[in-house]
Amino acid sequence: MPPALPENLVEMGRISAPFGIKGWIRVQPFTGTTASLTQYPTWWLRGAAGWRELAVQQAQVSGPDVVAKLAGCEDRDAAAGFKGQVVAIPRQAFPPAGKDEFYWADLVGLKVRNGEGLNFGVVTSMLETGANAVMVVRQPATDGGGDEERLIPFIADVVRRVDVAAGLIEVDWGADF
Protein backbone atom coordinates (compact mmCIF):
# COMPACT_ATOMS: atom_id res chain seq x y z
CA MET A 1 0.00 0.00 0.00
CA PRO A 2 1.48 3.41 -0.95
CA PRO A 3 2.36 5.91 1.76
CA ALA A 4 -0.48 8.20 2.82
CA LEU A 5 -0.65 11.71 1.44
CA PRO A 6 0.84 14.15 3.96
CA GLU A 7 -1.83 16.49 5.27
CA ASN A 8 -0.60 19.64 3.55
CA LEU A 9 -0.12 18.09 0.08
CA VAL A 10 -2.79 18.03 -2.62
CA GLU A 11 -2.63 15.52 -5.47
CA MET A 12 -2.34 17.45 -8.73
CA GLY A 13 -1.52 14.76 -11.30
CA ARG A 14 0.07 11.43 -12.14
CA ILE A 15 3.16 10.74 -14.23
CA SER A 16 2.01 8.66 -17.18
CA ALA A 17 5.17 8.09 -19.24
CA PRO A 18 8.60 9.35 -20.27
CA PHE A 19 8.56 12.09 -22.90
CA GLY A 20 11.41 12.03 -25.41
CA ILE A 21 14.94 10.84 -24.66
CA LYS A 22 16.35 13.68 -22.51
CA GLY A 23 14.70 12.87 -19.18
CA TRP A 24 11.35 14.62 -19.63
CA ILE A 25 8.15 13.12 -18.19
CA ARG A 26 4.50 13.30 -19.25
CA VAL A 27 1.99 14.17 -16.50
CA GLN A 28 -1.77 13.72 -16.59
CA PRO A 29 -2.96 16.70 -14.51
CA PHE A 30 -5.89 16.53 -12.08
CA THR A 31 -6.23 20.32 -12.17
CA GLY A 32 -9.06 22.40 -13.60
CA THR A 33 -6.63 24.17 -15.91
CA THR A 34 -3.82 22.10 -17.42
CA ALA A 35 -1.31 24.96 -17.29
CA SER A 36 -1.74 25.51 -13.55
CA LEU A 37 0.62 22.64 -12.73
CA THR A 38 3.41 24.41 -14.66
CA GLN A 39 3.37 27.33 -12.18
CA TYR A 40 5.06 25.48 -9.32
CA PRO A 41 8.88 25.38 -9.08
CA THR A 42 8.91 22.17 -7.03
CA TRP A 43 6.71 19.10 -7.02
CA TRP A 44 6.32 16.37 -4.43
CA LEU A 45 6.37 12.87 -5.93
CA ARG A 46 5.15 9.68 -4.26
CA GLY A 47 7.10 6.56 -5.11
CA ALA A 48 7.56 3.21 -3.39
CA ALA A 49 9.84 4.79 -0.77
CA GLY A 50 7.43 7.60 0.08
CA TRP A 51 7.27 11.29 -0.73
CA ARG A 52 10.16 13.41 -1.97
CA GLU A 53 10.45 16.95 -3.25
CA LEU A 54 12.03 17.63 -6.65
CA ALA A 55 12.79 20.87 -8.46
CA VAL A 56 11.04 21.40 -11.79
CA GLN A 57 13.59 22.72 -14.31
CA GLN A 58 11.05 23.23 -17.10
CA ALA A 59 7.36 22.47 -17.62
CA GLN A 60 4.92 23.18 -20.40
CA VAL A 61 1.51 22.15 -21.70
CA SER A 62 1.45 19.45 -24.38
CA GLY A 63 -2.13 18.83 -25.49
CA PRO A 64 -4.18 17.66 -22.48
CA ASP A 65 -1.00 16.87 -20.51
CA VAL A 66 2.00 18.62 -18.97
CA VAL A 67 5.53 17.66 -19.94
CA ALA A 68 8.30 18.47 -17.50
CA LYS A 69 12.01 18.14 -16.86
CA LEU A 70 12.82 17.35 -13.22
CA ALA A 71 16.19 18.00 -11.58
CA GLY A 72 18.41 14.92 -11.75
CA CYS A 73 16.35 13.17 -14.41
CA GLU A 74 18.73 13.10 -17.37
CA ASP A 75 17.56 10.33 -19.72
CA ARG A 76 14.58 8.26 -20.82
CA ASP A 77 15.41 5.39 -18.45
CA ALA A 78 15.44 7.74 -15.45
CA ALA A 79 12.15 9.29 -16.63
CA ALA A 80 10.58 5.82 -17.00
CA GLY A 81 11.32 5.23 -13.31
CA PHE A 82 8.81 7.95 -12.42
CA LYS A 83 5.91 6.33 -14.32
CA GLY A 84 2.81 6.01 -12.13
CA GLN A 85 4.03 8.36 -9.40
CA VAL A 86 1.62 10.94 -8.00
CA VAL A 87 2.50 14.64 -8.29
CA ALA A 88 1.42 16.80 -5.35
CA ILE A 89 1.78 20.44 -4.31
CA PRO A 90 1.60 21.88 -0.77
CA ARG A 91 -1.82 23.52 -0.29
CA GLN A 92 -0.20 26.72 1.02
CA ALA A 93 1.56 27.18 -2.36
CA PHE A 94 -1.77 27.66 -4.18
CA PRO A 95 -2.58 31.23 -5.21
CA PRO A 96 -5.55 32.74 -3.35
CA ALA A 97 -8.92 31.73 -4.77
CA GLY A 98 -11.09 34.51 -6.17
CA LYS A 99 -14.35 35.70 -4.65
CA ASP A 100 -16.86 32.82 -4.62
CA GLU A 101 -14.21 30.45 -6.00
CA PHE A 102 -12.99 27.36 -4.20
CA TYR A 103 -10.28 24.80 -4.66
CA TRP A 104 -11.73 21.30 -4.78
CA ALA A 105 -9.17 20.27 -2.17
CA ASP A 106 -10.81 22.73 0.23
CA LEU A 107 -14.30 21.30 -0.38
CA VAL A 108 -13.40 17.67 0.32
CA GLY A 109 -14.23 16.89 3.94
CA LEU A 110 -16.90 19.58 4.34
CA LYS A 111 -20.34 18.59 5.68
CA VAL A 112 -23.30 19.12 3.35
CA ARG A 113 -26.80 19.98 4.53
CA ASN A 114 -29.88 21.57 3.01
CA GLY A 115 -31.84 24.62 4.19
CA GLU A 116 -34.18 22.43 6.25
CA GLY A 117 -31.22 21.14 8.26
CA LEU A 118 -31.09 17.67 6.66
CA ASN A 119 -27.50 16.39 6.75
CA PHE A 120 -26.43 14.61 3.57
CA GLY A 121 -22.95 13.63 4.74
CA VAL A 122 -19.45 14.75 3.80
CA VAL A 123 -17.89 15.64 0.44
CA THR A 124 -15.54 12.74 -0.33
CA SER A 125 -14.48 13.87 -3.81
CA MET A 126 -15.35 16.11 -6.72
CA LEU A 127 -16.09 15.14 -10.33
CA GLU A 128 -15.95 17.18 -13.52
CA THR A 129 -18.75 16.13 -15.86
CA GLY A 130 -18.08 18.55 -18.70
CA ALA A 131 -21.24 20.51 -17.93
CA ASN A 132 -20.36 21.31 -14.30
CA ALA A 133 -18.57 20.09 -11.21
CA VAL A 134 -20.33 17.54 -9.01
CA MET A 135 -19.83 16.84 -5.31
CA VAL A 136 -19.67 13.18 -4.26
CA VAL A 137 -21.30 13.23 -0.83
CA ARG A 138 -21.22 10.17 1.41
CA GLN A 139 -23.36 9.53 4.50
CA PRO A 140 -22.29 6.56 6.65
CA ALA A 141 -25.04 3.99 7.11
CA THR A 142 -26.66 3.92 10.53
CA ASP A 143 -28.49 0.61 10.10
CA GLY A 144 -25.49 -1.59 9.32
CA GLY A 145 -26.12 -1.36 5.56
CA GLY A 146 -23.93 0.33 2.99
CA ASP A 147 -23.06 4.01 2.96
CA GLU A 148 -25.42 6.31 1.11
CA GLU A 149 -23.82 8.29 -1.70
CA ARG A 150 -25.31 11.33 -3.40
CA LEU A 151 -24.09 13.25 -6.42
CA ILE A 152 -24.93 16.92 -6.00
CA PRO A 153 -24.11 19.49 -8.68
CA PHE A 154 -21.75 22.25 -7.55
CA ILE A 155 -23.64 25.05 -9.33
CA ALA A 156 -25.09 28.38 -8.20
CA ASP A 157 -28.70 27.12 -8.43
CA VAL A 158 -27.92 24.37 -5.89
CA VAL A 159 -25.08 25.60 -3.67
CA ARG A 160 -26.40 28.34 -1.40
CA ARG A 161 -23.41 28.87 0.86
CA VAL A 162 -19.89 27.54 1.32
CA ASP A 163 -18.23 28.19 4.67
CA VAL A 164 -14.84 26.49 4.58
CA ALA A 165 -13.92 27.79 8.06
CA ALA A 166 -17.10 26.26 9.55
CA GLY A 167 -16.68 23.08 7.48
CA LEU A 168 -20.11 23.41 5.84
CA ILE A 169 -21.78 23.59 2.44
CA GLU A 170 -25.46 24.50 2.43
CA VAL A 171 -27.45 23.32 -0.59
CA ASP A 172 -30.92 23.68 -2.06
CA TRP A 173 -31.41 19.94 -2.50
CA GLY A 174 -34.20 17.66 -1.45
CA ALA A 175 -33.94 14.37 0.39
CA ASP A 176 -35.64 12.58 -2.51
CA PHE A 177 -32.99 13.45 -5.13
C-alpha atoms as an extended CHARMM CRD file, in Angstrom:
* protein
*
       177  EXT
         1         1  MET       CA              0.0000000000        0.0000000000        0.0000000000  PROA      1               0.0000000000
         2         2  PRO       CA              1.4850000000        3.4120000000       -0.9540000000  PROA      2               0.0000000000
         3         3  PRO       CA              2.3590000000        5.9120000000        1.7640000000  PROA      3               0.0000000000
         4         4  ALA       CA             -0.4760000000        8.2010000000        2.8240000000  PROA      4               0.0000000000
         5         5  LEU       CA             -0.6540000000       11.7130000000        1.4390000000  PROA      5               0.0000000000
         6         6  PRO       CA              0.8420000000       14.1530000000        3.9620000000  PROA      6               0.0000000000
         7         7  GLU       CA             -1.8280000000       16.4900000000        5.2720000000  PROA      7               0.0000000000
         8         8  ASN       CA             -0.5990000000       19.6450000000        3.5480000000  PROA      8               0.0000000000
         9         9  LEU       CA             -0.1160000000       18.0900000000        0.0820000000  PROA      9               0.0000000000
        10        10  VAL       CA             -2.7910000000       18.0270000000       -2.6170000000  PROA      10              0.0000000000
        11        11  GLU       CA             -2.6310000000       15.5160000000       -5.4710000000  PROA      11              0.0000000000
        12        12  MET       CA             -2.3360000000       17.4490000000       -8.7300000000  PROA      12              0.0000000000
        13        13  GLY       CA             -1.5150000000       14.7590000000      -11.2950000000  PROA      13              0.0000000000
        14        14  ARG       CA              0.0650000000       11.4280000000      -12.1360000000  PROA      14              0.0000000000
        15        15  ILE       CA              3.1640000000       10.7370000000      -14.2310000000  PROA      15              0.0000000000
        16        16  SER       CA              2.0140000000        8.6640000000      -17.1810000000  PROA      16              0.0000000000
        17        17  ALA       CA              5.1750000000        8.0920000000      -19.2450000000  PROA      17              0.0000000000
        18        18  PRO       CA              8.6020000000        9.3520000000      -20.2710000000  PROA      18              0.0000000000
        19        19  PHE       CA              8.5640000000       12.0860000000      -22.9030000000  PROA      19              0.0000000000
        20        20  GLY       CA             11.4050000000       12.0250000000      -25.4090000000  PROA      20              0.0000000000
        21        21  ILE       CA             14.9410000000       10.8440000000      -24.6590000000  PROA      21              0.0000000000
        22        22  LYS       CA             16.3550000000       13.6760000000      -22.5110000000  PROA      22              0.0000000000
        23        23  GLY       CA             14.6960000000       12.8650000000      -19.1760000000  PROA      23              0.0000000000
        24        24  TRP       CA             11.3460000000       14.6190000000      -19.6290000000  PROA      24              0.0000000000
        25        25  ILE       CA              8.1500000000       13.1210000000      -18.1870000000  PROA      25              0.0000000000
        26        26  ARG       CA              4.5030000000       13.2980000000      -19.2480000000  PROA      26              0.0000000000
        27        27  VAL       CA              1.9930000000       14.1670000000      -16.5050000000  PROA      27              0.0000000000
        28        28  GLN       CA             -1.7720000000       13.7200000000      -16.5880000000  PROA      28              0.0000000000
        29        29  PRO       CA             -2.9650000000       16.7030000000      -14.5110000000  PROA      29              0.0000000000
        30        30  PHE       CA             -5.8930000000       16.5340000000      -12.0820000000  PROA      30              0.0000000000
        31        31  THR       CA             -6.2280000000       20.3240000000      -12.1700000000  PROA      31              0.0000000000
        32        32  GLY       CA             -9.0640000000       22.4000000000      -13.5980000000  PROA      32              0.0000000000
        33        33  THR       CA             -6.6310000000       24.1710000000      -15.9140000000  PROA      33              0.0000000000
        34        34  THR       CA             -3.8230000000       22.0990000000      -17.4210000000  PROA      34              0.0000000000
        35        35  ALA       CA             -1.3130000000       24.9600000000      -17.2910000000  PROA      35              0.0000000000
        36        36  SER       CA             -1.7440000000       25.5120000000      -13.5520000000  PROA      36              0.0000000000
        37        37  LEU       CA              0.6240000000       22.6410000000      -12.7320000000  PROA      37              0.0000000000
        38        38  THR       CA              3.4110000000       24.4080000000      -14.6610000000  PROA      38              0.0000000000
        39        39  GLN       CA              3.3740000000       27.3310000000      -12.1790000000  PROA      39              0.0000000000
        40        40  TYR       CA              5.0570000000       25.4780000000       -9.3160000000  PROA      40              0.0000000000
        41        41  PRO       CA              8.8840000000       25.3850000000       -9.0790000000  PROA      41              0.0000000000
        42        42  THR       CA              8.9110000000       22.1690000000       -7.0270000000  PROA      42              0.0000000000
        43        43  TRP       CA              6.7110000000       19.1020000000       -7.0210000000  PROA      43              0.0000000000
        44        44  TRP       CA              6.3240000000       16.3690000000       -4.4260000000  PROA      44              0.0000000000
        45        45  LEU       CA              6.3680000000       12.8670000000       -5.9290000000  PROA      45              0.0000000000
        46        46  ARG       CA              5.1470000000        9.6830000000       -4.2630000000  PROA      46              0.0000000000
        47        47  GLY       CA              7.1050000000        6.5640000000       -5.1150000000  PROA      47              0.0000000000
        48        48  ALA       CA              7.5570000000        3.2130000000       -3.3940000000  PROA      48              0.0000000000
        49        49  ALA       CA              9.8400000000        4.7880000000       -0.7710000000  PROA      49              0.0000000000
        50        50  GLY       CA              7.4260000000        7.5970000000        0.0790000000  PROA      50              0.0000000000
        51        51  TRP       CA              7.2740000000       11.2910000000       -0.7300000000  PROA      51              0.0000000000
        52        52  ARG       CA             10.1610000000       13.4110000000       -1.9720000000  PROA      52              0.0000000000
        53        53  GLU       CA             10.4460000000       16.9540000000       -3.2490000000  PROA      53              0.0000000000
        54        54  LEU       CA             12.0340000000       17.6280000000       -6.6550000000  PROA      54              0.0000000000
        55        55  ALA       CA             12.7920000000       20.8650000000       -8.4650000000  PROA      55              0.0000000000
        56        56  VAL       CA             11.0450000000       21.4010000000      -11.7940000000  PROA      56              0.0000000000
        57        57  GLN       CA             13.5890000000       22.7180000000      -14.3080000000  PROA      57              0.0000000000
        58        58  GLN       CA             11.0500000000       23.2300000000      -17.0960000000  PROA      58              0.0000000000
        59        59  ALA       CA              7.3650000000       22.4700000000      -17.6150000000  PROA      59              0.0000000000
        60        60  GLN       CA              4.9180000000       23.1830000000      -20.4040000000  PROA      60              0.0000000000
        61        61  VAL       CA              1.5090000000       22.1530000000      -21.6960000000  PROA      61              0.0000000000
        62        62  SER       CA              1.4470000000       19.4550000000      -24.3820000000  PROA      62              0.0000000000
        63        63  GLY       CA             -2.1340000000       18.8270000000      -25.4850000000  PROA      63              0.0000000000
        64        64  PRO       CA             -4.1780000000       17.6590000000      -22.4810000000  PROA      64              0.0000000000
        65        65  ASP       CA             -1.0020000000       16.8740000000      -20.5090000000  PROA      65              0.0000000000
        66        66  VAL       CA              1.9950000000       18.6200000000      -18.9720000000  PROA      66              0.0000000000
        67        67  VAL       CA              5.5270000000       17.6570000000      -19.9390000000  PROA      67              0.0000000000
        68        68  ALA       CA              8.3000000000       18.4690000000      -17.4960000000  PROA      68              0.0000000000
        69        69  LYS       CA             12.0070000000       18.1430000000      -16.8550000000  PROA      69              0.0000000000
        70        70  LEU       CA             12.8220000000       17.3500000000      -13.2220000000  PROA      70              0.0000000000
        71        71  ALA       CA             16.1870000000       18.0010000000      -11.5850000000  PROA      71              0.0000000000
        72        72  GLY       CA             18.4060000000       14.9200000000      -11.7450000000  PROA      72              0.0000000000
        73        73  CYS       CA             16.3460000000       13.1710000000      -14.4140000000  PROA      73              0.0000000000
        74        74  GLU       CA             18.7330000000       13.1010000000      -17.3730000000  PROA      74              0.0000000000
        75        75  ASP       CA             17.5640000000       10.3320000000      -19.7160000000  PROA      75              0.0000000000
        76        76  ARG       CA             14.5780000000        8.2640000000      -20.8190000000  PROA      76              0.0000000000
        77        77  ASP       CA             15.4100000000        5.3920000000      -18.4460000000  PROA      77              0.0000000000
        78        78  ALA       CA             15.4360000000        7.7420000000      -15.4450000000  PROA      78              0.0000000000
        79        79  ALA       CA             12.1490000000        9.2900000000      -16.6320000000  PROA      79              0.0000000000
        80        80  ALA       CA             10.5850000000        5.8180000000      -16.9980000000  PROA      80              0.0000000000
        81        81  GLY       CA             11.3150000000        5.2300000000      -13.3110000000  PROA      81              0.0000000000
        82        82  PHE       CA              8.8060000000        7.9510000000      -12.4190000000  PROA      82              0.0000000000
        83        83  LYS       CA              5.9080000000        6.3290000000      -14.3160000000  PROA      83              0.0000000000
        84        84  GLY       CA              2.8070000000        6.0100000000      -12.1260000000  PROA      84              0.0000000000
        85        85  GLN       CA              4.0250000000        8.3620000000       -9.3980000000  PROA      85              0.0000000000
        86        86  VAL       CA              1.6220000000       10.9360000000       -8.0040000000  PROA      86              0.0000000000
        87        87  VAL       CA              2.4970000000       14.6380000000       -8.2860000000  PROA      87              0.0000000000
        88        88  ALA       CA              1.4230000000       16.7950000000       -5.3460000000  PROA      88              0.0000000000
        89        89  ILE       CA              1.7810000000       20.4380000000       -4.3070000000  PROA      89              0.0000000000
        90        90  PRO       CA              1.6010000000       21.8800000000       -0.7700000000  PROA      90              0.0000000000
        91        91  ARG       CA             -1.8170000000       23.5180000000       -0.2880000000  PROA      91              0.0000000000
        92        92  GLN       CA             -0.2010000000       26.7180000000        1.0240000000  PROA      92              0.0000000000
        93        93  ALA       CA              1.5590000000       27.1830000000       -2.3560000000  PROA      93              0.0000000000
        94        94  PHE       CA             -1.7710000000       27.6610000000       -4.1750000000  PROA      94              0.0000000000
        95        95  PRO       CA             -2.5850000000       31.2320000000       -5.2150000000  PROA      95              0.0000000000
        96        96  PRO       CA             -5.5490000000       32.7400000000       -3.3540000000  PROA      96              0.0000000000
        97        97  ALA       CA             -8.9240000000       31.7290000000       -4.7690000000  PROA      97              0.0000000000
        98        98  GLY       CA            -11.0890000000       34.5110000000       -6.1660000000  PROA      98              0.0000000000
        99        99  LYS       CA            -14.3500000000       35.6970000000       -4.6500000000  PROA      99              0.0000000000
       100       100  ASP       CA            -16.8600000000       32.8250000000       -4.6160000000  PROA      100             0.0000000000
       101       101  GLU       CA            -14.2080000000       30.4490000000       -6.0030000000  PROA      101             0.0000000000
       102       102  PHE       CA            -12.9930000000       27.3590000000       -4.1960000000  PROA      102             0.0000000000
       103       103  TYR       CA            -10.2840000000       24.7970000000       -4.6640000000  PROA      103             0.0000000000
       104       104  TRP       CA            -11.7260000000       21.2990000000       -4.7800000000  PROA      104             0.0000000000
       105       105  ALA       CA             -9.1670000000       20.2680000000       -2.1750000000  PROA      105             0.0000000000
       106       106  ASP       CA            -10.8090000000       22.7320000000        0.2340000000  PROA      106             0.0000000000
       107       107  LEU       CA            -14.3000000000       21.3030000000       -0.3790000000  PROA      107             0.0000000000
       108       108  VAL       CA            -13.4040000000       17.6750000000        0.3190000000  PROA      108             0.0000000000
       109       109  GLY       CA            -14.2290000000       16.8890000000        3.9370000000  PROA      109             0.0000000000
       110       110  LEU       CA            -16.9020000000       19.5770000000        4.3400000000  PROA      110             0.0000000000
       111       111  LYS       CA            -20.3360000000       18.5940000000        5.6770000000  PROA      111             0.0000000000
       112       112  VAL       CA            -23.3000000000       19.1180000000        3.3480000000  PROA      112             0.0000000000
       113       113  ARG       CA            -26.8040000000       19.9810000000        4.5290000000  PROA      113             0.0000000000
       114       114  ASN       CA            -29.8810000000       21.5710000000        3.0140000000  PROA      114             0.0000000000
       115       115  GLY       CA            -31.8380000000       24.6200000000        4.1890000000  PROA      115             0.0000000000
       116       116  GLU       CA            -34.1810000000       22.4320000000        6.2480000000  PROA      116             0.0000000000
       117       117  GLY       CA            -31.2200000000       21.1370000000        8.2600000000  PROA      117             0.0000000000
       118       118  LEU       CA            -31.0880000000       17.6710000000        6.6630000000  PROA      118             0.0000000000
       119       119  ASN       CA            -27.5040000000       16.3930000000        6.7540000000  PROA      119             0.0000000000
       120       120  PHE       CA            -26.4320000000       14.6110000000        3.5660000000  PROA      120             0.0000000000
       121       121  GLY       CA            -22.9460000000       13.6340000000        4.7420000000  PROA      121             0.0000000000
       122       122  VAL       CA            -19.4520000000       14.7540000000        3.7980000000  PROA      122             0.0000000000
       123       123  VAL       CA            -17.8930000000       15.6410000000        0.4380000000  PROA      123             0.0000000000
       124       124  THR       CA            -15.5370000000       12.7390000000       -0.3300000000  PROA      124             0.0000000000
       125       125  SER       CA            -14.4780000000       13.8710000000       -3.8080000000  PROA      125             0.0000000000
       126       126  MET       CA            -15.3490000000       16.1060000000       -6.7210000000  PROA      126             0.0000000000
       127       127  LEU       CA            -16.0860000000       15.1370000000      -10.3350000000  PROA      127             0.0000000000
       128       128  GLU       CA            -15.9490000000       17.1830000000      -13.5220000000  PROA      128             0.0000000000
       129       129  THR       CA            -18.7470000000       16.1280000000      -15.8600000000  PROA      129             0.0000000000
       130       130  GLY       CA            -18.0830000000       18.5490000000      -18.6980000000  PROA      130             0.0000000000
       131       131  ALA       CA            -21.2430000000       20.5140000000      -17.9290000000  PROA      131             0.0000000000
       132       132  ASN       CA            -20.3610000000       21.3130000000      -14.2970000000  PROA      132             0.0000000000
       133       133  ALA       CA            -18.5750000000       20.0870000000      -11.2090000000  PROA      133             0.0000000000
       134       134  VAL       CA            -20.3270000000       17.5380000000       -9.0050000000  PROA      134             0.0000000000
       135       135  MET       CA            -19.8270000000       16.8400000000       -5.3090000000  PROA      135             0.0000000000
       136       136  VAL       CA            -19.6740000000       13.1840000000       -4.2630000000  PROA      136             0.0000000000
       137       137  VAL       CA            -21.3040000000       13.2330000000       -0.8250000000  PROA      137             0.0000000000
       138       138  ARG       CA            -21.2170000000       10.1690000000        1.4130000000  PROA      138             0.0000000000
       139       139  GLN       CA            -23.3570000000        9.5290000000        4.4950000000  PROA      139             0.0000000000
       140       140  PRO       CA            -22.2860000000        6.5620000000        6.6550000000  PROA      140             0.0000000000
       141       141  ALA       CA            -25.0370000000        3.9920000000        7.1060000000  PROA      141             0.0000000000
       142       142  THR       CA            -26.6600000000        3.9240000000       10.5290000000  PROA      142             0.0000000000
       143       143  ASP       CA            -28.4910000000        0.6100000000       10.0960000000  PROA      143             0.0000000000
       144       144  GLY       CA            -25.4930000000       -1.5860000000        9.3240000000  PROA      144             0.0000000000
       145       145  GLY       CA            -26.1250000000       -1.3560000000        5.5590000000  PROA      145             0.0000000000
       146       146  GLY       CA            -23.9320000000        0.3280000000        2.9870000000  PROA      146             0.0000000000
       147       147  ASP       CA            -23.0590000000        4.0060000000        2.9630000000  PROA      147             0.0000000000
       148       148  GLU       CA            -25.4210000000        6.3140000000        1.1150000000  PROA      148             0.0000000000
       149       149  GLU       CA            -23.8170000000        8.2860000000       -1.6970000000  PROA      149             0.0000000000
       150       150  ARG       CA            -25.3100000000       11.3290000000       -3.4010000000  PROA      150             0.0000000000
       151       151  LEU       CA            -24.0880000000       13.2460000000       -6.4210000000  PROA      151             0.0000000000
       152       152  ILE       CA            -24.9340000000       16.9220000000       -5.9980000000  PROA      152             0.0000000000
       153       153  PRO       CA            -24.1070000000       19.4910000000       -8.6830000000  PROA      153             0.0000000000
       154       154  PHE       CA            -21.7500000000       22.2470000000       -7.5510000000  PROA      154             0.0000000000
       155       155  ILE       CA            -23.6380000000       25.0450000000       -9.3280000000  PROA      155             0.0000000000
       156       156  ALA       CA            -25.0910000000       28.3780000000       -8.2040000000  PROA      156             0.0000000000
       157       157  ASP       CA            -28.6990000000       27.1180000000       -8.4290000000  PROA      157             0.0000000000
       158       158  VAL       CA            -27.9200000000       24.3680000000       -5.8910000000  PROA      158             0.0000000000
       159       159  VAL       CA            -25.0800000000       25.6030000000       -3.6700000000  PROA      159             0.0000000000
       160       160  ARG       CA            -26.4030000000       28.3390000000       -1.4010000000  PROA      160             0.0000000000
       161       161  ARG       CA            -23.4070000000       28.8720000000        0.8640000000  PROA      161             0.0000000000
       162       162  VAL       CA            -19.8900000000       27.5380000000        1.3240000000  PROA      162             0.0000000000
       163       163  ASP       CA            -18.2250000000       28.1920000000        4.6680000000  PROA      163             0.0000000000
       164       164  VAL       CA            -14.8370000000       26.4950000000        4.5850000000  PROA      164             0.0000000000
       165       165  ALA       CA            -13.9170000000       27.7860000000        8.0550000000  PROA      165             0.0000000000
       166       166  ALA       CA            -17.1000000000       26.2590000000        9.5550000000  PROA      166             0.0000000000
       167       167  GLY       CA            -16.6800000000       23.0790000000        7.4790000000  PROA      167             0.0000000000
       168       168  LEU       CA            -20.1100000000       23.4140000000        5.8430000000  PROA      168             0.0000000000
       169       169  ILE       CA            -21.7810000000       23.5900000000        2.4390000000  PROA      169             0.0000000000
       170       170  GLU       CA            -25.4630000000       24.5030000000        2.4300000000  PROA      170             0.0000000000
       171       171  VAL       CA            -27.4530000000       23.3240000000       -0.5910000000  PROA      171             0.0000000000
       172       172  ASP       CA            -30.9180000000       23.6800000000       -2.0620000000  PROA      172             0.0000000000
       173       173  TRP       CA            -31.4050000000       19.9400000000       -2.5050000000  PROA      173             0.0000000000
       174       174  GLY       CA            -34.2010000000       17.6600000000       -1.4470000000  PROA      174             0.0000000000
       175       175  ALA       CA            -33.9400000000       14.3690000000        0.3900000000  PROA      175             0.0000000000
       176       176  ASP       CA            -35.6410000000       12.5780000000       -2.5120000000  PROA      176             0.0000000000
       177       177  PHE       CA            -32.9930000000       13.4550000000       -5.1320000000  PROA      177             0.0000000000
